[in-house]
């Protein structure tokens, strides 16, 4: 008998809003993504192990930015 276990990153959308994108230079909508590390059993996520990070994605230019861009 064998088991397939491992770790995988899962991305979840947490929040949407509007901000000034420094890349495309306009008022755009954004999506905040949170990346979580998950323990997998036969490729199925079973347990979240920790938070890997988060980023903001601009809906206009699809750039991935640091969450600090929302503080401006």
C-alpha positions as CSV (number, residue, x, y, z in Angstrom):
1,X,0.0,0.0,0.0
2,X,1.3,3.5,-0.8
3,X,0.2,7.0,0.0
4,X,0.7,10.2,-2.0
5,X,1.2,13.2,0.3
6,X,2.7,16.6,-0.3
7,X,2.4,20.4,0.0
8,X,0.7,22.7,-2.5
9,X,-0.1,26.4,-2.7
10,X,-3.7,27.5,-2.9
11,X,-4.8,31.0,-4.0
12,X,-8.0,32.5,-2.7
13,X,-9.7,35.8,-3.6
14,X,-10.4,37.8,-0.5
15,X,-11.5,41.3,-1.5
16,X,-12.3,43.6,-4.4
17,X,-12.2,47.3,-4.8
18,X,-10.8,50.3,-6.7
19,X,-7.4,51.8,-6.5
20,X,-4.9,53.9,-8.6
21,X,-2.6,51.4,-10.4
22,X,1.0,52.7,-10.6
23,X,1.7,50.4,-13.6
24,X,-1.1,51.3,-16.0
25,X,-1.6,54.8,-14.4
26,X,-5.3,54.8,-14.0
27,X,-8.2,54.2,-11.6
28,X,-8.8,50.4,-11.8
29,X,-10.5,47.6,-10.0
30,X,-8.3,45.2,-8.0
31,X,-8.6,41.7,-6.4
32,X,-6.7,40.9,-3.3
33,X,-5.4,37.3,-3.4
34,X,-4.1,35.3,-0.4
35,X,-1.8,32.4,-1.0
36,X,-2.0,29.5,1.6
37,X,0.2,26.4,1.9
38,X,-1.9,23.2,2.2
39,X,-1.0,19.6,3.1
40,X,-2.4,17.3,0.4
41,X,-3.4,13.6,0.6
42,X,-3.8,12.0,-2.9
43,X,-3.7,15.6,-4.4
44,X,-6.7,16.7,-2.3
45,X,-6.0,19.6,0.1
46,X,-6.7,18.4,3.6
47,X,-5.2,21.0,6.0
48,X,-4.0,24.6,5.6
49,X,-0.5,24.7,7.0
50,X,0.2,28.4,6.8
51,X,0.0,31.7,4.9
52,X,2.6,32.1,2.2
53,X,1.7,35.7,1.3
54,X,-0.7,37.9,-0.5
55,X,-0.8,40.2,-3.5
56,X,-3.0,42.7,-5.3
57,X,-3.9,42.0,-9.0
58,X,-4.9,44.9,-11.2
59,X,-7.9,44.1,-13.4
60,X,-6.7,46.4,-16.1
61,X,-3.1,45.4,-16.7
62,X,-3.1,42.1,-14.7
63,X,0.0,43.3,-12.8
64,X,0.7,41.6,-9.4
65,X,1.5,44.3,-6.8
66,X,2.4,44.4,-3.1
67,X,-0.6,45.0,-0.8
68,X,1.1,48.3,0.4
69,X,0.0,49.8,-2.9
70,X,-3.5,50.2,-1.4
71,X,-2.1,52.6,1.3
72,X,-1.5,55.3,-1.2
